[in-house]
Amino acid sequence: MSKSAAAPKVGLVSLGCPKALVDSERIVTQLKAEGYEISPDYAGADVVVVNTCGFLDSARAESLEAIGEALNENGKVIVTGCLGATPDLILEQYPSVLAVTGPHRYEQVMTAVHEVVPPRHDPFVDLVPAAGVKLTPRHYAYLKISEGCNHRCSFCIIPHLRGDLVSRPVDEVLREAEALVNGGVRELLVISQDTSAYGVDLRHKGAEWRGRERRAHMTDLAEGLGELGAWVRLHYVYPYPHVDDVIPLMAEGKVLPYLDIPFQHASPRVLKAMRRPGNQEKVLNRLSAWRRDVPEIAIRSTFIVGFPGETDEDFEELLAFLGEARLDRVGCFRYEAVEGAPANDLPDAVPEAVKEERWHRFMAVQQEISMAKLDEKIGRRMTVIVDEIDDEDGAICRSYADAPEIDGNVLIEEPARRLRPGEIVEVEIAEAGEYDLWGRMV
């Protein structure tokens, strides 16, 4: 019997955010290292691992539905991820699941897999790339620098699910990034719950990498990543004062001029109820300073409308902030109660109809801003990275202002030559839409 036929197969369902995707990548890497194959469907799998999300009630419902589907289609299911932090909830509905583990419990997942189907590992045949197995396209990868969070936002249960901040040693992160780039990755997307807080738990302990001492600190990390020759994109950055120190790295071209900052609201009253730091005037002043030093900087953010106690005046203050801040990319969520979140106990819940109306007004205001900012790019030259080639749409690309999956695209309808995913090329922008740009190669 051939090795391929004899190898045990594991199915994987991965739900949730990029941080959960990195957890799935680590599970797959370990599975492959031990000689398992990854099954593309339920029928061919000896067991199925479901990596769940549990942040919002809607995400919990989706995760429970996925577990049920896997049980119906396969029958042998191991559950991990954020929802796994509440095993009673899962076992009450699905008592037949084989095991339940919490987030980033890779060893427990592997132990559960071993109990169902032992590995058949041949170290001379089963090879895993040095950078591990990635679930993203080959040319970009998420680089998770820490687990957990020290904040206690009233709408969030992440610290309950994933614990307090635990940062990875800086040399470990930089070595992983170096291996990814050596393996063909052209873009590194730095992720965590709070990238600005990286290394606080380690007291910014230093380590040597490439002959220099580097602190476990966002600035030193960004500077080190900037030496690798890949695009470096920073996500989930709280606007602490030391974020200002990263702006010169953007001006020097070491880090993409892009920041993902979850402001969540602009009303000081609502931010206080959310237990979020926030000073609208200070934020606007810093945005102005960043744009002075790096005029092309793109700012992405997320906001919540309909938070308990949000008044018409609070919402109007949020709209006014949008008008002044003129952010490039914005996501907006209607407030959704999360089981176990302190915000559930706040008075003056906002009716669903009001949340819906505010969400539409918010999106209309931001859409005008986004379209105007995209129109400003017509006639400009931009560097883009090719994500995929489509027979109808041509080359689907992204600029420095576009993170995969969540932002817009730059489309080249008739490339001057055959392009490949991961290639970085220059285009001249010819047309702008609501979220995307169209360009021609130069």
Residue pairs with C-beta under 8 A, 6 or more apart in sequence:
3 122
3 125
4 37
6 120
7 35
7 36
7 37
7 120
8 35
8 36
8 37
8 46
8 117
8 118
8 119
8 120
9 36
9 37
9 38
9 39
9 44
9 45
9 46
10 31
10 36
10 37
10 38
10 39
10 45
10 46
10 47
10 48
10 49
10 113
10 117
11 38
11 39
11 41
11 42
11 44
11 45
11 47
11 48
11 49
11 70
11 74
12 24
12 27
12 28
12 38
12 48
12 49
12 51
13 48
13 49
13 50
13 51
13 66
13 70
14 20
14 21
14 24
14 51
14 135
15 50
15 51
15 52
15 53
15 59
15 62
15 63
15 66
15 81
16 51
16 52
16 53
16 55
16 59
16 81
16 82
17 53
17 55
18 142
18 189
18 191
18 235
19 142
19 144
19 191
19 192
19 193
20 51
20 53
20 81
20 82
20 103
21 135
21 136
21 142
22 142
22 144
22 191
23 51
23 80
23 81
23 103
23 104
23 106
24 51
24 135
25 132
25 133
25 134
25 135
25 142
26 104
26 106
26 132
27 49
27 51
27 80
27 106
27 109
27 110
28 38
28 133
28 135
29 128
29 132
29 133
30 106
30 110
31 38
31 110
31 113
32 38
32 126
32 128
32 133
33 126
33 128
34 110
34 119
34 121
34 126
35 119
35 120
35 121
35 122
35 126
36 113
36 119
39 45
39 46
42 48
42 70
42 73
42 74
43 73
43 74
45 74
45 76
46 76
46 116
46 117
47 74
47 76
47 77
47 78
47 98
47 113
47 116
47 117
48 70
48 73
48 74
48 76
48 77
48 78
49 77
49 78
49 79
49 80
49 109
49 113
50 63
50 66
50 67
50 70
50 77
50 78
50 79
50 80
50 81
51 80
51 81
52 63
52 66
52 67
52 79
52 80
52 81
52 82
52 83
52 84
53 59
53 60
53 62
53 63
53 81
53 82
53 83
54 60
54 63
54 81
54 82
54 83
54 84
54 85
54 86
54 157
54 161
55 82
55 156
55 157
55 158
55 161
55 338
56 336
56 338
57 336
57 337
57 338
57 339
58 336
60 83
60 89
60 339
63 81
63 83
64 83
64 89
64 90
64 93
64 94
67 77
67 79
67 90
67 93
67 94
67 97
68 93
68 94
70 77
71 77
71 94
71 96
71 97
75 96
76 98
76 116
77 94
77 96
77 97
77 98
78 97
78 98
78 99
78 100
78 101
78 109
78 112
78 113
78 116
79 90
79 97
79 99
79 100
79 101
80 100
80 101
80 102
80 103
80 105
80 108
80 109
81 102
81 103
82 102
82 103
82 158
82 161
82 162
83 89
83 90
84 90
84 100
84 101
84 102
84 103
84 105
85 102
85 103
85 160
85 161
85 162
87 100
90 97
90 100
91 97
91 100
98 112
98 115
98 116
99 108
99 109
99 112
99 115
101 108
101 109
101 112
102 161
103 147
103 161
103 162
104 147
104 162
129 183
130 179
130 182
130 183
131 141
131 176
131 179
131 180
131 182
131 183
131 185
132 179
134 141
134 185
136 142
136 404
137 387
137 388
137 421
137 422
138 184
138 185
138 421
138 422
139 184
139 185
139 186
139 187
139 385
139 386
139 387
139 421
139 422
140 185
140 186
140 187
140 188
140 189
140 231
140 385
140 404
140 422
141 180
141 185
141 187
141 188
141 189
142 189
142 191
143 173
143 176
143 177
143 180
143 188
143 189
143 190
143 191
143 225
144 168
144 191
144 192
145 167
145 168
145 173
145 190
145 191
145 192
145 195
145 198
145 221
146 165
146 166
146 167
146 168
146 192
146 193
146 194
146 197
146 198
147 162
147 163
147 165
147 166
147 192
147 193
148 158
148 159
148 162
148 163
148 164
148 165
148 166
148 193
149 156
149 158
149 159
149 162
149 164
149 165
149 193
149 194
149 197
150 159
150 164
150 165
150 194
150 197
150 200
150 201
151 159
151 193
151 194
151 275
152 159
152 275
152 342
153 264
153 274
153 275
153 276
154 273
154 274
154 275
154 341
154 342
154 343
154 346
155 274
155 304
155 307
155 335
155 338
155 341
155 343
156 338
156 341
157 338
157 339
157 340
157 341
158 193
160 340
162 193
164 201
165 193
165 194
165 197
165 200
165 201
166 201
167 198
167 199
167 200
167 201
167 202
167 216
169 202
169 205
169 207
169 216
170 199
170 205
170 206
170 207
170 209
170 214
170 215
170 216
170 217
170 220
170 221
170 224
171 207
171 208
171 209
171 214
173 221
174 209
174 210
174 214
174 221
174 224
174 225
175 209
177 188
177 224
177 225
177 228
177 230
178 228
180 188
181 188
181 228
181 229
181 230
184 422
185 230
186 230
186 231
186 385
186 422
186 424
187 230
187 231
187 232
187 233
187 385
188 225
188 228
188 230
188 231
188 232
188 233
189 233
189 235
189 403
189 404
190 221
190 222
190 225
190 232
190 233
190 234
190 235
191 235
191 236
192 198
192 235
192 236
193 236
194 236
194 238
195 218
195 234
195 235
195 236
195 237
195 238
196 218
196 237
196 238
196 239
196 240
196 242
196 243
197 238
197 240
198 216
198 217
198 218
198 221
199 205
199 215
199 216
199 217
199 218
199 221
202 216
204 215
204 216
204 217
205 215
205 216
206 213
206 214
206 215
206 216
206 220
207 213
207 214
207 216
208 214
209 224
210 224
210 227
214 220
214 221
214 223
214 224
217 242
218 234
218 237
218 242
218 243
218 246
219 242
219 245
219 246
219 249
222 232
222 234
222 246
222 249
222 254
222 255
223 249
223 254
225 232
225 254
225 255
226 232
226 249
226 252
226 254
226 255
227 254
231 256
231 385
231 400
232 254
232 255
232 256
233 256
233 258
233 260
233 403
234 246
234 255
234 256
234 258
234 259
234 260
235 260
235 403
236 260
236 262
237 243
237 259
237 260
237 261
238 261
238 262
238 277
239 261
239 263
239 283
239 286
243 259
244 286
244 289
244 290
246 255
247 290
247 293
247 294
247 297
248 293
249 255
250 256
250 257
250 294
250 297
251 257
251 293
251 294
256 400
257 294
257 296
257 297
257 298
257 400
258 297
258 298
258 299
258 300
258 400
258 401
258 403
259 290
259 297
259 298
259 299
259 300
260 300
260 301
260 403
261 299
261 300
261 301
262 301
262 302
263 278
263 283
263 301
263 302
263 303
264 271
264 274
264 276
264 278
264 302
264 303
264 304
265 271
265 274
265 276
265 278
265 303
265 304
265 307
265 310
265 314
265 318
266 278
266 280
266 283
266 317
266 318
266 320
266 321
266 322
267 310
267 313
267 314
267 315
267 317
267 318
268 278
268 279
268 280
269 309
269 314
270 307
270 309
270 310
270 314
270 318
271 277
271 278
273 307
273 308
273 309
273 343
273 346
274 304
274 307
274 343
275 342
280 317
280 321
283 325
284 321
284 324
284 325
287 299
287 325
290 297
290 299
291 297
296 400
298 328
298 329
298 400
298 401
299 325
299 327
299 328
299 329
300 327
300 328
300 329
300 330
300 331
300 403
300 406
300 407
301 327
301 329
301 330
301 331
302 330
302 331
302 332
302 333
303 318
303 330
303 331
303 332
303 333
303 362
304 332
304 333
304 334
304 335
305 315
305 318
305 332
305 333
305 334
305 335
305 355
305 358
305 359
305 362
306 334
306 335
306 350
306 352
306 354
306 355
306 358
306 359
307 335
307 343
307 350
308 335
308 343
308 346
308 347
308 348
308 349
308 350
309 346
309 347
309 348
309 350
310 335
310 350
310 358
315 358
315 361
318 362
319 361
319 362
319 365
322 330
322 362
322 365
322 366
322 369
323 365
323 369
326 369
326 373
327 366
327 369
328 370
328 373
328 401
329 370
329 401
329 402
329 406
329 407
329 408
330 366
330 369
330 370
331 406
332 359
332 362
332 363
332 366
334 352
334 355
334 356
334 359
335 343
335 350
335 355
337 343
337 344
338 344
350 358
367 434
370 434
370 435
371 432
371 433
371 434
374 408
374 432
374 433
374 434
374 435
374 436
374 437
375 432
377 429
377 432
377 437
378 429
378 430
378 431
378 432
379 428
379 429
380 428
380 429
381 426
381 427
381 428
381 429
381 442
382 399
382 400
382 410
382 426
382 427
382 428
382 429
382 437
382 439
383 399
383 400
383 424
383 425
383 426
384 397
384 398
384 399
384 410
384 412
384 424
384 425
384 426
384 427
384 439
385 397
385 398
385 422
385 423
385 424
386 395
386 396
386 397
386 419
386 420
386 421
386 422
386 423
386 424
386 425
387 396
387 397
387 398
387 404
387 409
387 421
388 395
388 396
388 421
389 395
389 396
389 419
389 420
389 421
390 396
393 411
393 413
394 411
394 412
394 413
394 414
394 415
395 411
395 412
395 415
395 419
396 409
396 411
397 409
397 410
397 411
397 412
397 425
397 427
398 404
398 407
398 408
398 409
398 410
399 410
399 437
401 407
401 408
402 408
402 409
402 410
407 435
408 435
408 436
408 437
409 435
409 436
409 437
410 427
410 429
410 436
410 437
410 438
410 439
411 436
411 437
411 438
411 439
412 419
412 427
412 438
412 439
412 440
412 441
413 438
414 440
415 441
416 440
416 441
417 441
419 425
425 441
426 441
426 442
427 439
427 440
427 441
427 442
428 439
428 440
428 442
429 437
429 438
429 439
430 438
430 439
430 440
431 437
431 438
431 439
432 438
